[in-house]
Amino acid sequence: MADLGASKTVIGSDLVGSLIRNLHPDIQHKVYRCACNVQFRFGNQATLGSNEALVVSLSDQLHLKIAVIPDPLHFFFRMLF
């Protein structure tokens, strides 16, 4: 689902392996994890934190940092009800 107001890239922890497997082999070995301390706030004032991120080195000057959130489906179902 696209969020046009989003300012950061985020992925659920359950999808990290699939993301890495589907990257081009030349890019796969350039992925590493780093510490990340980000709180995501949603429209109903719910928050979800990230403690780690994936960094995908696309070139020498372009690195994509993706915050990893734990168990996103559980969170979103809880947020709806």
C-alpha positions, 0 to 999 in steps of 0.5 A: 500500500502506498503512503504518499505522505511517507518520508521514510522507507519501511519494510516488515521483518517478515519480508526482509529475506524475500527482498534480499533474494529478489535483488540483483545478485550484484546488489545482494552482497552490498546489503547490510544491517545497521542500528536505526531508532525511528518511530512511525506515527499513524493517523490514529496516533498509534506508533511503531518503532524500528531498531534496525535498518537494511542499507542497500548500496545501489552505487558508491553514492546512492544508499537506500536505508530501509527501516525494519519494523517487527510483525507489521500485520499484528500491529496493523490488525491491532490498530484497526480494532 
